[in-house]
Amino acid sequence: LGVLSIGGPRRATGVEGIGCFPYHVVAPNDDIGAVGLVGTETAQVASGVSTLREQTRDSLIAEAVLRHRKTEHRGLPLIMARCEADQSTKPDDLACGLAFDNFLAAADTLRAVAKSMNKTARILAIGLDYCLEDVTSTDTQYRDGMLALMRKIELALGEQGYRKPCFVSSFECGDLLSDLGCHTQAQWELATNPAGFDLLFSAPGYMFEQNSYSRPTPESLAQMAEMDAFAIEAKQESGLWCCPTFLLAERERDDNGQETHTIRVSANALSELVIDPEPDFGSVDHAGFSLENVENAARIVNVRPCPNVPLDILLECDMAPEGDNMKLRYACGQIAQREVPADHVDFPHNRGGIRDEWQAESASGRQLYRWALPCVLPVH
């Protein structure tokens, strides 16, 4: 099996050390390892695989998959991991740069090595890790660029004989101060309408610690990989993985048609929504919801579940909110009013407190939940 990825330099983050399955998680034997060439030169198709001296998100995904299989007393396949990244500043460049060429070389290596073992190669998942690196595109350009990138990958892998791939990504939530440049609207559109691609958002980024350079800590890197693995396996087994995703925000009306103080927010989720008052990454005001473009200074004062619709959340305001262009934000759009030291480690500033009932225990002992994805919704 192969766990491959393509993206920006942050994807190439590696942690020194030998994994728990050193003879089952490997990389091409070109002495580069799982981290790839990061756009420095052209990769060649390797003749075999070798063990790893460092761990990347891709190798940790493979490790998590193997750990789950071992727990279930299933066979442990050989998994090749490789990330390829470069310095592209927009998806169109990523789709025609060195990272893309080297990504295809890795896929070719996987196929060649499997053939030498009289096996059939299969790509378990392709990680997409490209968002903050895009500093030039509008939301629409970013969305269309990522769709075009997936289409190009799908076609190129098809020519190599692979089946339609499963793409997996985290929903980027920004750094310790803000989510500027996160393309929140574009990511939400990809999550709600992936245009026929098998695209999974395994988790929102706000549940993982990072440093002031937006790099995950080693513990967070492993937890991100675990969430990716859970999403990939759920997709394989049942075809279902979905972080709660808010779709609609409406002002409630009373029996006489008059607007009330309440906004109803409807979501798509795989189980009942939970408002968690004490997430382990730190609680936030009003579960992460905020209003903008409110003309009469109405404020959210309470957030509660809808008693008869388990996928709806009710936001109670201190007065009926008014505004022609009113928007509701969840886990986005806020800027921290503080300074961050260069060595500071924390969770992203923008985060929310809504999740569904799914949970699993991380190998680190942390309880993992499927938290809701950020969004910006017009209030109807």
Beta strands, then each sheet from edge to edge (+ up, - down):
strand 1: 2-7
strand 2: 14-16
strand 3: 25-28
strand 4: 49-50
strand 5: 54-56
strand 6: 79-85
strand 7: 123-129
strand 8: 166-171
strand 9: 198-204
strand 10: 210-211
strand 11: 245-253
strand 12: 259-268
strand 13: 274-275
strand 14: 289-292
strand 15: 300-305
strand 16: 312-317
strand 17: 327-330
strand 18: 345-346
strand 19: 354-361
strand 20: 367-371
strand 21: 375-378
sheet 1: 4+ 3- 6- 1- 7- 8- 9-
sheet 2: 2+ 5-
sheet 3: 10+ 18-
sheet 4: 11+ 12- 16+ 15-
sheet 5: 13+ 19- 20+
sheet 6: 14+ 17- 21+
end
